[in-house]
Amino acid sequence: MDFVSIRIITGEITRLVEFYEKATGITADWSTEDFAELKTPSATLAIGSTRTVPLFAPGSSHPAEPQRDHRVPSRRRGPRTPESD
């Protein structure tokens, strides 16, 4: 099986496309103001705005709430105590 594409849906498409352009060094191809693709020789990253969701599957998804707690769980062994967190 070849992994050839992935799609990310976002409420902030311009910001996310700019991030991936900087991260990959690839300029995005914009089809509309709601859809862009970053193409590499082996895969394509498609980025769509939340406005594209109803076009494919009405009611199938909704935006996630922003995550405020980004702590990584500890790998220590033993019981957890308030002092160890």
DOVEXVEX-765301 format. One record per residue: residue number from 0; residue in one letter; x negated, y, z of N, C-alpha, C in turn. Coordinates in pm, 1 decimal. Atoms other than C-alpha are relative to their C-alpha. Example, Ala and Ser with C-alpha at 12.3 -4.5 7.8 and 13.67 -1.06 7.14 Angstrom:
<rs>
R  lokol  kelum      n_px      n_py      n_pz     ca_px     ca_py     ca_pz      c_px      c_py      c_pz
R      0      a     -89.0    -119.0       0.0   -1230.0    -450.0     780.0     -90.0     120.0       0.0
R      1      s      82.0    -119.0      -6.0   -1367.0    -106.0     714.0      77.0     109.0      73.0
</rs>
This chain:
<rs>
R  lokol  kelum      n_px      n_py      n_pz     ca_px     ca_py     ca_pz      c_px      c_py      c_pz
R      0      m     -84.2    -116.8       0.0       0.0       0.0       0.0     -89.2     123.7       0.0
R      1      d      70.7    -127.2       5.0    -127.6     347.1     -89.1      83.8     107.6      65.8
R      2      f     -66.1    -112.7     -64.5     -40.9     643.1     128.2     -22.5     120.6     -89.5
R      3      v      19.8    -106.0      98.9      22.0     917.8    -125.9      58.6     135.1      36.7
R      4      s     -53.7    -130.7     -36.5     228.7    1187.8      41.2      66.3      -3.8     136.8
R      5      i     -70.5     -19.1    -126.2     371.7    1320.4     362.0      66.0     137.3      -5.7
R      6      r     -71.0    -127.6      -2.4     623.5    1596.8     421.6      16.3      45.7     144.4
R      7      i     -19.5     -62.8    -130.5     630.7    1832.0     718.4     107.6     106.1     -16.7
R      8      i    -105.4    -101.3      -0.7     940.2    2038.5     791.3     -28.1      94.9     114.8
R      9      t      34.6     -99.1    -101.6     884.7    2362.7     980.7      89.0     123.3     -10.3
R     10      g     -70.8    -127.6      -3.3    1061.0    2679.4    1084.4     -91.8     117.1     -33.0
R     11      e      98.2    -105.1      28.7     741.5    2874.9    1012.1     -88.1     -44.0    -117.2
R     12      i      70.5      57.8     114.2     642.1    2761.8     663.5    -123.1      80.0     -41.8
R     13      t     114.5     -79.9      43.3     413.2    3052.7     573.1    -118.7     -21.7      93.1
R     14      r     106.9      18.9     -98.9     213.7    3016.1     892.1     -62.2    -139.6     -11.0
R     15      l      51.6     136.1       7.4     182.6    2637.1     856.8     -78.2     -23.8    -129.4
R     16      v      73.1      13.7     126.9      81.1    2653.3     490.0    -135.4      69.4      10.3
R     17      e     127.2     -70.6     -17.5    -184.3    2911.9     574.9     -97.1     -81.3      85.6
R     18      f      84.6      83.8     -84.6    -315.3    2684.3     850.3     -62.8    -113.0     -80.9
R     19      y      53.5     113.2      75.3    -349.3    2384.7     617.6     -89.3      44.0    -116.1
R     20      e      91.0     -52.3     103.1    -504.2    2597.0     342.7    -137.9      25.3      60.7
R     21      k     128.3     -26.6     -66.8    -773.6    2709.1     587.7     -67.0    -129.2      43.9
R     22      a      55.2     125.6     -50.8    -817.1    2360.3     734.9     -56.8     -88.2    -111.4
R     23      t      41.1      89.0     109.1    -852.6    2186.5     397.0     -82.4      69.0    -107.5
R     24      g      67.0     -72.1     108.2    -991.6    2460.8     172.7      73.3     -12.1    -132.6
R     25      i     -82.0      19.2     119.9    -713.2    2382.1     -76.3     108.2     107.3      -3.8
R     26      t    -106.0     -98.6      17.3    -477.8    2646.9    -214.3     131.5     -72.6     -26.6
R     27      a    -130.7      63.3      15.4    -112.0    2550.1    -186.1      66.4      42.2    -130.4
R     28      d     -86.8     -28.8     113.8     116.2    2528.7    -487.4     140.7      20.3      55.0
R     29      w    -133.4     -33.2     -49.7     442.4    2705.5    -397.5     101.4     -22.2    -112.1
R     30      s    -108.8      19.0      95.3     752.1    2577.3    -581.6     108.1     104.6      20.5
R     31      t     -96.3    -103.2     -40.4     987.6    2810.2    -394.0     -52.6      60.1     129.9
R     32      e      42.8     -56.1    -128.1     962.0    3024.6     -81.8      20.5     -98.1     114.7
R     33      d     -28.0      99.9    -102.6    1079.1    2716.3     109.5     -75.6    -130.9     -19.0
R     34      f      67.3     127.4      26.0     845.7    2451.0     -34.6    -136.4      21.8     -65.2
R     35      a     135.8      -8.7      53.7     471.5    2419.2     -94.2     -67.5    -136.6      11.4
R     36      e      76.1     124.5      -2.6     229.6    2134.4    -166.9    -149.4      29.9      -4.2
R     37      l     145.5      -1.4       6.8    -140.4    2089.4    -100.2     -40.0    -135.6     -56.0
R     38      k      30.7     125.3      70.0    -269.1    1828.8    -344.9    -149.5     -29.7       5.8
R     39      t     137.0      49.0       2.9    -587.1    1626.0    -306.4      -4.7    -113.6    -102.5
R     40      p       6.2     111.5      95.1    -714.7    1351.6    -537.4      71.8    -126.4      47.3
R     41      s     -60.2     123.7     -50.2    -568.7    1085.8    -308.5     136.2      15.3      66.4
R     42      a    -127.5     -18.3     -70.6    -265.0    1241.3    -137.9      49.9     142.8     -14.5
R     43      t     -62.5    -131.9       3.3     -24.9    1533.9    -125.2      65.9      26.9     134.2
R     44      l     -68.3     -46.2    -119.8      84.6    1726.5     181.8     107.4      97.3     -45.0
R     45      a    -113.1     -84.7      36.5     430.7    1870.1     119.3      51.8      66.7     126.7
R     46      i     -49.1     -74.8    -114.9     552.7    2143.3     353.8     127.4      71.9     -41.4
R     47      g    -127.9     -62.3      30.4     916.1    2249.2     354.0      53.1      75.7     119.2
R     48      s     -62.7     -73.4    -109.6    1109.2    2500.5     555.5     121.8     -77.5      48.4
R     49      t    -118.5      65.5     -54.0    1398.0    2393.5     774.1     120.8      20.0     -90.5
R     50      r    -112.3     -22.6      92.2    1626.7    2537.5     505.4      10.4    -108.1    -106.9
R     51      t      -5.1     106.2     101.2    1537.3    2241.2     280.2      69.1    -125.6      50.5
R     52      v     -56.7     123.3     -56.2    1675.9    1975.3     516.2     141.0     -28.8     -51.3
R     53      p    -134.7      30.6      47.8    2043.4    2011.3     415.4       4.4     -45.0    -146.9
R     54      l       2.7      42.3     140.2    1944.2    1957.1      51.7     -16.5    -150.4     -13.8
R     55      f      29.9     142.6       8.5    1829.2    1601.6     125.3      90.0     -86.1      86.7
R     56      a     -80.1      79.3     -93.0    2028.6    1480.8     424.5      67.9      93.3      99.7
R     57      p     -68.4     -94.5     -89.3    2278.4    1723.8     575.8      22.7     -58.5     139.5
R     58      g     -22.2      41.1    -138.3    2287.7    1702.0     955.4     -97.8    -103.7      52.1
R     59      s      89.4     108.8     -40.4    1998.9    1455.4     970.1    -105.8      41.4     101.2
R     60      s     102.0     -42.0     -95.8    1766.0    1667.0    1180.2      28.2     140.0      49.1
R     61      h      -8.8    -133.6     -55.9    1729.4    1977.3    1388.3    -137.0      38.7      51.5
R     62      p     131.4     -42.1     -49.0    1430.6    2186.5    1496.5     -24.0     -43.6     143.1
R     63      a      38.0      37.8    -136.1    1247.6    2067.3    1805.3     -20.9     125.2      84.2
R     64      e      30.0    -107.7     -92.6    1212.3    2284.2    2109.3    -151.4      10.0      14.3
R     65      p     145.3     -13.5     -18.8     862.2    2428.0    2156.2     -46.4     -73.8     124.6
R     66      q      57.4      71.0    -114.1     645.6    2217.1    2384.4     -84.9      97.1      81.0
R     67      r      72.2     -93.2     -85.5     511.8    2414.9    2677.9    -114.6     -68.3      76.5
R     68      d      98.5      71.3     -80.7     312.1    2145.8    2860.8     -85.4     -86.1     -92.1
R     69      h      87.9      71.1      91.9      14.8    2029.3    2655.4    -109.0     -77.6      72.7
R     70      r     101.0      74.2     -75.0    -171.5    1841.7    2927.9     -14.2    -141.9     -54.7
R     71      v      27.5     137.2      41.1    -334.7    1515.0    2829.7      -0.8     -84.7     126.2
R     72      p      -3.0      83.4    -120.1    -262.0    1232.9    3075.0    -139.9     -46.4      38.2
R     73      s     128.7      45.0     -50.6    -553.2    1131.8    3292.0     -19.7    -148.0     -27.1
R     74      r      30.9     141.6      20.9    -728.1     800.4    3226.4     -56.0     -63.6     127.5
R     75      r      54.8      56.1    -123.3    -833.6     752.4    3588.3      87.1    -114.4      48.3
R     76      r     -72.2     115.3     -55.0    -735.5     435.3    3765.8      39.4      27.9     143.4
R     77      g     -43.9     -14.1    -138.3    -556.0     404.1    4091.5     126.7      82.4       8.3
R     78      p    -125.5     -73.6     -15.6    -248.6     569.6    4235.3     -19.0     148.9     -23.6
R     79      r       1.1    -142.3      23.4    -167.8     922.6    4136.6      47.4      72.7     124.7
R     80      t     -39.1     -82.5    -114.4    -150.4    1182.8    4409.1       7.5     142.9     -48.5
R     81      p      -6.5    -140.2      41.6     -67.2    1554.4    4390.9    -139.9      61.6     -12.1
R     82      e     135.0     -54.4       4.9    -436.4    1627.2    4457.6     -76.2     -44.7    -123.9
R     83      s      75.4      53.5     115.4    -553.8    1412.3    4162.2      48.0      55.2    -132.1
R     84      d     -52.4     -55.4     127.4    -339.1    1591.8    3900.0     -60.8     132.3     -32.4
</rs>
